[in-house]
Amino acid sequence: MLHPLVVDLDGSVISTDMLHESALRAFRHHPLDIFRIPLWLFKGKAVLKRILASRVSFAPSSLPYNQEARFLILVRNAISEN
């Protein structure tokens, strides 16, 4: 029996960091957030991530996937199904 596969999203499955992607998207949709983000960050990185996540959304297909990592995950899933 194979152990569960645990992967990190940022820099592994996707080529960037979701915090950066979220901040850029917030700037595009809410330009005044450029002044709010430092205030949110002052409250902690977790608070910043939570607020950004509530203000922006992503279609999974829009993210820059690391194709090699994606392939390895698909292979591992295929192996574990057999």
MMTF fields as JSON, N, C-alpha, C and O atoms, coordinates in Angstrom:
{
  "mmtfVersion": "1.0.0",
  "mmtfProducer": "UNKNOWN",
  "numBonds": 327,
  "numAtoms": 328,
  "numGroups": 82,
  "numChains": 1,
  "numModels": 1,
  "chainsPerModel": [1],
  "groupsPerChain": [82],
  "chainIdList": ["A"],
  "bondAtomList": [4, 2, 8, 6, 12, 10, 16, 14, 20, 18, 24, 22, 28, 26, 32, 30, 36, 34, 40, 38, 44, 42, 48, 46, 52, 50, 56, 54, 60, 58, 64, 62, 68, 66, 72, 70, 76, 74, 80, 78, 84, 82, 88, 86, 92, 90, 96, 94, 100, 98, 104, 102, 108, 106, 112, 110, 116, 114, 120, 118, 124, 122, 128, 126, 132, 130, 136, 134, 140, 138, 144, 142, 148, 146, 152, 150, 156, 154, 160, 158, 164, 162, 168, 166, 172, 170, 176, 174, 180, 178, 184, 182, 188, 186, 192, 190, 196, 194, 200, 198, 204, 202, 208, 206, 212, 210, 216, 214, 220, 218, 224, 222, 228, 226, 232, 230, 236, 234, 240, 238, 244, 242, 248, 246, 252, 250, 256, 254, 260, 258, 264, 262, 268, 266, 272, 270, 276, 274, 280, 278, 284, 282, 288, 286, 292, 290, 296, 294, 300, 298, 304, 302, 308, 306, 312, 310, 316, 314, 320, 318, 324, 322],
  "bondOrderList": [1, 1, 1, 1, 1, 1, 1, 1, 1, 1, 1, 1, 1, 1, 1, 1, 1, 1, 1, 1, 1, 1, 1, 1, 1, 1, 1, 1, 1, 1, 1, 1, 1, 1, 1, 1, 1, 1, 1, 1, 1, 1, 1, 1, 1, 1, 1, 1, 1, 1, 1, 1, 1, 1, 1, 1, 1, 1, 1, 1, 1, 1, 1, 1, 1, 1, 1, 1, 1, 1, 1, 1, 1, 1, 1, 1, 1, 1, 1, 1, 1],
  "groupList": [{"groupName": "MET", "atomNameList": ["N", "CA", "C", "O"], "elementList": ["N", "C", "C", "O"], "formalChargeList": [0, 0, 0, 0], "bondAtomList": [1, 0, 2, 1, 3, 2], "bondOrderList": [1, 1, 2], "singleLetterCode": "M", "chemCompType": "L-PEPTIDE LINKING"}, {"groupName": "LEU", "atomNameList": ["N", "CA", "C", "O"], "elementList": ["N", "C", "C", "O"], "formalChargeList": [0, 0, 0, 0], "bondAtomList": [1, 0, 2, 1, 3, 2], "bondOrderList": [1, 1, 2], "singleLetterCode": "L", "chemCompType": "L-PEPTIDE LINKING"}, {"groupName": "HIS", "atomNameList": ["N", "CA", "C", "O"], "elementList": ["N", "C", "C", "O"], "formalChargeList": [0, 0, 0, 0], "bondAtomList": [1, 0, 2, 1, 3, 2], "bondOrderList": [1, 1, 2], "singleLetterCode": "H", "chemCompType": "L-PEPTIDE LINKING"}, {"groupName": "PRO", "atomNameList": ["N", "CA", "C", "O"], "elementList": ["N", "C", "C", "O"], "formalChargeList": [0, 0, 0, 0], "bondAtomList": [1, 0, 2, 1, 3, 2], "bondOrderList": [1, 1, 2], "singleLetterCode": "P", "chemCompType": "L-PEPTIDE LINKING"}, {"groupName": "VAL", "atomNameList": ["N", "CA", "C", "O"], "elementList": ["N", "C", "C", "O"], "formalChargeList": [0, 0, 0, 0], "bondAtomList": [1, 0, 2, 1, 3, 2], "bondOrderList": [1, 1, 2], "singleLetterCode": "V", "chemCompType": "L-PEPTIDE LINKING"}, {"groupName": "ASP", "atomNameList": ["N", "CA", "C", "O"], "elementList": ["N", "C", "C", "O"], "formalChargeList": [0, 0, 0, 0], "bondAtomList": [1, 0, 2, 1, 3, 2], "bondOrderList": [1, 1, 2], "singleLetterCode": "D", "chemCompType": "L-PEPTIDE LINKING"}, {"groupName": "GLY", "atomNameList": ["N", "CA", "C", "O"], "elementList": ["N", "C", "C", "O"], "formalChargeList": [0, 0, 0, 0], "bondAtomList": [1, 0, 2, 1, 3, 2], "bondOrderList": [1, 1, 2], "singleLetterCode": "G", "chemCompType": "PEPTIDE LINKING"}, {"groupName": "SER", "atomNameList": ["N", "CA", "C", "O"], "elementList": ["N", "C", "C", "O"], "formalChargeList": [0, 0, 0, 0], "bondAtomList": [1, 0, 2, 1, 3, 2], "bondOrderList": [1, 1, 2], "singleLetterCode": "S", "chemCompType": "L-PEPTIDE LINKING"}, {"groupName": "ILE", "atomNameList": ["N", "CA", "C", "O"], "elementList": ["N", "C", "C", "O"], "formalChargeList": [0, 0, 0, 0], "bondAtomList": [1, 0, 2, 1, 3, 2], "bondOrderList": [1, 1, 2], "singleLetterCode": "I", "chemCompType": "L-PEPTIDE LINKING"}, {"groupName": "THR", "atomNameList": ["N", "CA", "C", "O"], "elementList": ["N", "C", "C", "O"], "formalChargeList": [0, 0, 0, 0], "bondAtomList": [1, 0, 2, 1, 3, 2], "bondOrderList": [1, 1, 2], "singleLetterCode": "T", "chemCompType": "L-PEPTIDE LINKING"}, {"groupName": "GLU", "atomNameList": ["N", "CA", "C", "O"], "elementList": ["N", "C", "C", "O"], "formalChargeList": [0, 0, 0, 0], "bondAtomList": [1, 0, 2, 1, 3, 2], "bondOrderList": [1, 1, 2], "singleLetterCode": "E", "chemCompType": "L-PEPTIDE LINKING"}, {"groupName": "ALA", "atomNameList": ["N", "CA", "C", "O"], "elementList": ["N", "C", "C", "O"], "formalChargeList": [0, 0, 0, 0], "bondAtomList": [1, 0, 2, 1, 3, 2], "bondOrderList": [1, 1, 2], "singleLetterCode": "A", "chemCompType": "L-PEPTIDE LINKING"}, {"groupName": "ARG", "atomNameList": ["N", "CA", "C", "O"], "elementList": ["N", "C", "C", "O"], "formalChargeList": [0, 0, 0, 0], "bondAtomList": [1, 0, 2, 1, 3, 2], "bondOrderList": [1, 1, 2], "singleLetterCode": "R", "chemCompType": "L-PEPTIDE LINKING"}, {"groupName": "PHE", "atomNameList": ["N", "CA", "C", "O"], "elementList": ["N", "C", "C", "O"], "formalChargeList": [0, 0, 0, 0], "bondAtomList": [1, 0, 2, 1, 3, 2], "bondOrderList": [1, 1, 2], "singleLetterCode": "F", "chemCompType": "L-PEPTIDE LINKING"}, {"groupName": "TRP", "atomNameList": ["N", "CA", "C", "O"], "elementList": ["N", "C", "C", "O"], "formalChargeList": [0, 0, 0, 0], "bondAtomList": [1, 0, 2, 1, 3, 2], "bondOrderList": [1, 1, 2], "singleLetterCode": "W", "chemCompType": "L-PEPTIDE LINKING"}, {"groupName": "LYS", "atomNameList": ["N", "CA", "C", "O"], "elementList": ["N", "C", "C", "O"], "formalChargeList": [0, 0, 0, 0], "bondAtomList": [1, 0, 2, 1, 3, 2], "bondOrderList": [1, 1, 2], "singleLetterCode": "K", "chemCompType": "L-PEPTIDE LINKING"}, {"groupName": "TYR", "atomNameList": ["N", "CA", "C", "O"], "elementList": ["N", "C", "C", "O"], "formalChargeList": [0, 0, 0, 0], "bondAtomList": [1, 0, 2, 1, 3, 2], "bondOrderList": [1, 1, 2], "singleLetterCode": "Y", "chemCompType": "L-PEPTIDE LINKING"}, {"groupName": "ASN", "atomNameList": ["N", "CA", "C", "O"], "elementList": ["N", "C", "C", "O"], "formalChargeList": [0, 0, 0, 0], "bondAtomList": [1, 0, 2, 1, 3, 2], "bondOrderList": [1, 1, 2], "singleLetterCode": "N", "chemCompType": "L-PEPTIDE LINKING"}, {"groupName": "GLN", "atomNameList": ["N", "CA", "C", "O"], "elementList": ["N", "C", "C", "O"], "formalChargeList": [0, 0, 0, 0], "bondAtomList": [1, 0, 2, 1, 3, 2], "bondOrderList": [1, 1, 2], "singleLetterCode": "Q", "chemCompType": "L-PEPTIDE LINKING"}],
  "groupTypeList": [0, 1, 2, 3, 1, 4, 4, 5, 1, 5, 6, 7, 4, 8, 7, 9, 5, 0, 1, 2, 10, 7, 11, 1, 12, 11, 13, 12, 2, 2, 3, 1, 5, 8, 13, 12, 8, 3, 1, 14, 1, 13, 15, 6, 15, 11, 4, 1, 15, 12, 8, 1, 11, 7, 12, 4, 7, 13, 11, 3, 7, 7, 1, 3, 16, 17, 18, 10, 11, 12, 13, 1, 8, 1, 4, 12, 17, 11, 8, 7, 10, 17],
  "groupIdList": [1, 2, 3, 4, 5, 6, 7, 8, 9, 10, 11, 12, 13, 14, 15, 16, 17, 18, 19, 20, 21, 22, 23, 24, 25, 26, 27, 28, 29, 30, 31, 32, 33, 34, 35, 36, 37, 38, 39, 40, 41, 42, 43, 44, 45, 46, 47, 48, 49, 50, 51, 52, 53, 54, 55, 56, 57, 58, 59, 60, 61, 62, 63, 64, 65, 66, 67, 68, 69, 70, 71, 72, 73, 74, 75, 76, 77, 78, 79, 80, 81, 82],
  "secStructList": [7, 7, 7, 7, 7, 7, 7, 7, 6, 5, 6, 6, 6, 5, 1, 1, 7, 2, 2, 2, 2, 2, 2, 2, 2, 2, 2, 2, 2, 7, 6, 6, 2, 2, 2, 2, 2, 2, 2, 2, 2, 2, 6, 7, 2, 2, 2, 2, 2, 2, 2, 2, 2, 2, 2, 7, 7, 7, 7, 4, 4, 4, 1, 7, 5, 7, 2, 2, 2, 2, 2, 2, 2, 2, 2, 2, 2, 2, 2, 2, 2, 7],
  "xCoordList": [0.84, 0.0, 0.881, 1.835, 0.544, 1.306, 0.855, -0.313, 1.795, 1.465, 0.784, 0.97, 0.004, -0.639, 0.417, 1.493, 0.108, 1.003, 0.626, -0.511, 1.59, 1.379, 2.314, 3.525, 1.74, 2.549, 2.25, 1.148, 3.235, 3.088, 2.638, 3.197, 1.662, 1.151, 2.158, 2.518, 2.608, 3.466, 4.863, 5.586, 5.229, 6.563, 6.758, 7.826, 5.76, 5.857, 4.818, 5.156, 3.568, 2.501, 2.262, 2.04, 2.311, 2.25, 3.608, 4.353, 3.916, 5.242, 5.441, 6.56, 4.379, 4.48, 3.98, 3.876, 3.678, 3.184, 1.759, 1.51, 0.831, -0.565, -0.724, -1.624, 0.13, 0.051, 0.356, -0.34, 1.387, 1.727, 0.62, 0.223, 0.127, -0.96, -2.189, -2.827, -2.516, -3.681, -3.491, -4.416, -2.284, -2.012, -2.104, -2.685, -1.536, -1.605, -3.046, -3.448, -3.807, -5.211, -5.984, -6.85, -5.677, -6.34, -6.016, -6.896, -4.752, -4.371, -5.169, -5.589, -5.377, -6.111, -7.584, -8.157, -8.187, -9.624, -9.965, -11.05, -9.06, -9.272, -7.995, -7.216, -7.766, -6.497, -6.131, -4.949, -7.115, -6.805, -6.261, -5.753, -6.367, -5.796, -4.289, -3.699, -3.662, -2.223, -1.884, -0.795, -2.805, -2.594, -3.052, -2.572, -3.974, -4.508, -3.617, -3.533, -2.962, -2.172, -1.123, -0.996, -0.37, 0.591, -0.082, 0.476, -1.278, -2.008, -2.44, -2.34, -2.92, -3.327, -2.113, -2.19, -1.0, 0.224, 0.72, 1.254, 0.545, 0.944, 0.21, 0.735, -1.004, -1.782, -1.329, -1.755, -0.467, 0.067, -0.144, -1.103, 0.763, 0.696, -0.57, -1.164, -0.982, -2.201, -3.424, -4.321, -3.464, -4.58, -4.579, -5.629, -3.402, -3.293, -3.791, -4.557, -3.362, -3.785, -5.29, -5.933, -5.852, -7.297, -8.091, -9.076, -7.668, -8.38, -8.269, -9.264, -7.066, -6.907, -7.743, -8.36, -7.765, -8.551, -10.04, -10.768, -10.485, -11.905, -12.222, -13.385, -11.205, -11.425, -11.218, -11.72, -10.494, -10.221, -10.545, -10.555, -10.807, -11.032, -10.247, -9.892, -9.987, -9.199, -9.92, -10.529, -9.843, -10.225, -8.96, -7.899, -9.044, -7.84, -7.078, -5.852, -7.785, -7.124, -6.286, -5.471, -6.471, -5.717, -4.353, -3.544, -4.093, -2.832, -1.7, -1.934, -0.475, 0.677, 1.223, 2.111, 0.705, 1.101, 2.504, 2.913, 3.22, 4.501, 4.168, 3.702, 4.403, 3.966, 4.672, 4.071, 5.929, 6.644, 6.027, 5.821, 5.737, 5.11, 3.715, 3.318, 2.987, 1.638, 1.693, 0.876, 2.655, 2.821, 3.125, 2.543, 4.042, 4.399, 3.212, 3.049, 2.385, 1.19, 0.206, -0.374, 0.017, -0.89, -0.393, -1.193, 0.915, 1.493, 1.272, 0.861, 1.543, 1.373, -0.091, -0.373, -1.004, -2.436, -2.81, -3.579, -2.272, -2.553, -2.022, -2.687, -0.831, -0.237, -1.078, -1.31, -1.531, -2.273, -3.666, -4.252, -4.206, -5.51, -5.438, -6.451, -4.251, -4.092, -3.665, -3.489],
  "yCoordList": [-1.187, 0.0, 1.244, 1.348, 2.178, 3.421, 4.412, 4.446, 5.206, 6.277, 7.406, 7.528, 8.224, 9.36, 10.281, 10.468, 10.838, 11.783, 13.184, 13.625, 13.869, 15.229, 16.139, 15.922, 17.157, 18.082, 19.516, 19.833, 20.361, 21.783, 22.482, 22.238, 23.325, 24.028, 25.06, 25.055, 25.934, 27.055, 26.599, 26.001, 26.885, 26.565, 25.111, 24.741, 24.282, 22.861, 22.517, 22.273, 22.5, 22.176, 23.352, 23.162, 24.557, 25.736, 26.416, 26.291, 27.131, 27.722, 28.986, 29.488, 29.501, 30.736, 30.491, 29.347, 31.555, 31.499, 32.048, 33.11, 31.353, 31.801, 33.161, 33.923, 33.474, 34.791, 35.871, 36.885, 35.666, 36.64, 36.726, 37.817, 35.57, 35.551, 36.287, 37.048, 36.062, 36.699, 38.205, 38.973, 38.63, 40.063, 40.753, 41.833, 40.139, 40.734, 40.83, 41.837, 39.791, 39.817, 40.873, 41.551, 41.015, 42.043, 43.433, 44.29, 43.663, 44.962, 45.265, 46.402, 44.248, 44.447, 44.769, 45.643, 44.057, 44.204, 45.246, 45.826, 45.48, 46.428, 47.262, 47.021, 48.236, 48.967, 49.61, 49.737, 50.009, 50.635, 49.641, 50.039, 48.355, 47.348, 47.498, 46.978, 48.201, 48.406, 49.13, 48.952, 49.931, 50.632, 49.804, 50.005, 48.877, 48.049, 46.853, 46.425, 46.325, 45.103, 45.25, 44.345, 46.341, 46.456, 46.431, 45.9, 47.006, 46.985, 45.569, 45.152, 44.837, 43.453, 42.603, 41.763, 42.825, 42.07, 42.358, 41.471, 43.597, 43.956, 43.092, 42.836, 42.643, 41.78, 40.329, 39.501, 40.018, 38.663, 38.126, 38.484, 37.264, 36.698, 35.868, 35.886, 35.148, 34.34, 35.225, 34.87, 36.374, 37.309, 37.842, 37.91, 38.221, 38.71, 37.664, 37.985, 36.423, 35.357, 35.144, 34.958, 35.169, 34.956, 36.072, 35.806, 37.321, 38.452, 38.422, 38.615, 38.181, 38.115, 36.99, 37.157, 35.852, 34.718, 35.057, 34.558, 35.892, 36.261, 37.325, 37.507, 38.02, 39.116, 38.721, 39.394, 37.651, 37.234, 35.757, 34.999, 35.364, 33.952, 33.565, 34.412, 32.283, 31.764, 30.597, 29.769, 30.545, 29.33, 28.466, 28.936, 27.225, 26.392, 26.34, 26.223, 26.423, 26.362, 27.602, 27.583, 28.682, 29.917, 29.929, 30.822, 28.957, 28.941, 28.354, 27.482, 28.83, 28.339, 27.037, 27.067, 25.919, 24.622, 24.214, 24.465, 23.586, 22.97, 21.62, 20.713, 21.485, 20.295, 19.023, 17.949, 19.134, 17.95, 17.451, 16.249, 18.362, 17.972, 17.41, 16.42, 18.031, 17.553, 16.129, 15.286, 15.863, 14.526, 13.498, 12.414, 13.843, 12.915, 12.616, 11.486, 13.62, 13.41, 12.496, 11.603, 12.715, 11.866, 10.421, 9.494, 10.215, 8.865, 8.217, 7.059, 8.955, 8.401, 8.029, 6.989, 8.856, 8.544, 7.291, 6.462, 7.148, 5.954, 4.692, 3.656, 4.782, 3.645, 3.267, 2.085, 4.262, 3.967, 3.403, 2.75, 3.646, 3.107, 1.631, 0.932, 1.156, -0.25, -1.117, -2.323],
  "zCoordList": [0.0, 0.0, 0.0, 0.77, -0.872, -0.968, 0.098, 0.485, 0.558, 1.494, 0.727, -0.484, 1.41, 0.73, 0.121, 0.69, -1.008, -1.66, -1.19, -1.358, -0.606, -0.115, -0.9, -0.932, -1.531, -2.321, -1.909, -1.462, -2.067, -1.785, -3.061, -4.13, -2.963, -4.136, -4.638, -5.815, -3.759, -4.145, -4.543, -3.745, -5.775, -6.258, -6.631, -7.12, -6.414, -6.771, -7.829, -8.988, -7.426, -8.375, -9.323, -10.519, -8.781, -9.656, -9.617, -8.645, -10.679, -10.827, -10.006, -9.907, -9.421, -8.65, -7.231, -6.787, -6.539, -5.169, -5.165, -5.737, -4.539, -4.525, -3.84, -4.193, -2.874, -2.24, -3.268, -3.323, -4.083, -5.126, -6.169, -6.576, -6.597, -7.584, -7.046, -7.774, -5.781, -5.17, -5.056, -5.32, -4.661, -4.531, -5.892, -6.004, -6.916, -8.261, -8.749, -9.332, -8.51, -8.932, -8.136, -8.689, -6.846, -6.036, -6.575, -6.646, -6.958, -7.524, -8.787, -9.005, -9.615, -10.865, -10.617, -11.268, -9.673, -9.442, -8.378, -8.405, -7.46, -6.356, -6.209, -5.287, -7.095, -7.088, -5.746, -5.43, -4.966, -3.673, -2.649, -1.6, -2.955, -2.051, -1.913, -0.966, -2.846, -2.744, -1.434, -0.889, -0.941, 0.327, 1.52, 2.636, 1.293, 2.378, 2.699, 3.85, 1.689, 1.879, 2.98, 3.804, 3.032, 4.145, 5.522, 6.482, 5.608, 6.884, 7.246, 8.401, 6.247, 6.493, 6.868, 7.765, 6.181, 6.477, 7.887, 8.553, 8.343, 9.704, 10.733, 11.816, 10.396, 11.29, 11.217, 12.023, 10.255, 10.112, 8.712, 8.029, 8.297, 6.956, 6.761, 5.683, 7.79, 7.691, 7.478, 6.714, 8.148, 7.978, 6.553, 5.914, 6.049, 4.677, 3.684, 2.775, 3.853, 2.937, 2.992, 1.959, 4.198, 4.353, 3.685, 2.997, 3.883, 3.297, 1.777, 1.078, 1.261, -0.196, -0.787, -1.839, -0.117, -0.611, -0.654, -1.512, 0.255, 0.265, -0.797, -1.156, -1.297, -2.245, -3.707, -4.606, -3.947, -5.331, -5.491, -4.521, -6.723, -6.992, -8.237, -9.058, -8.358, -9.464, -10.11, -9.432, -11.408, -12.117, -12.095, -12.505, -11.631, -11.576, -12.901, -12.906, -14.005, -15.313, -15.609, -16.531, -14.843, -15.095, -14.407, -14.658, -13.549, -12.813, -13.653, -14.49, -13.432, -14.2, -13.606, -12.754, -14.047, -13.499, -13.942, -15.075, -13.033, -13.335, -13.96, -13.27, -15.258, -15.983, -15.509, -15.506, -15.112, -14.626, -13.314, -13.141, -12.402, -11.135, -11.392, -10.778, -12.28, -12.62, -13.171, -12.801, -14.053, -14.619, -13.53, -13.514, -12.617, -11.542, -10.64, -10.18, -10.386, -9.562, -10.277, -9.66, -11.573, -12.345, -12.383, -12.259, -12.552, -12.555, -11.195, -11.114, -10.137, -8.784, -8.536, -7.941, -8.98, -8.813, -9.591, -9.104, -10.791, -11.612, -10.925, -10.922, -10.349, -9.648, -8.432, -8.177, -7.69, -6.468, -6.756, -5.893, -7.957, -8.308, -8.689, -8.661, -9.041, -9.443, -8.303, -8.477]
}
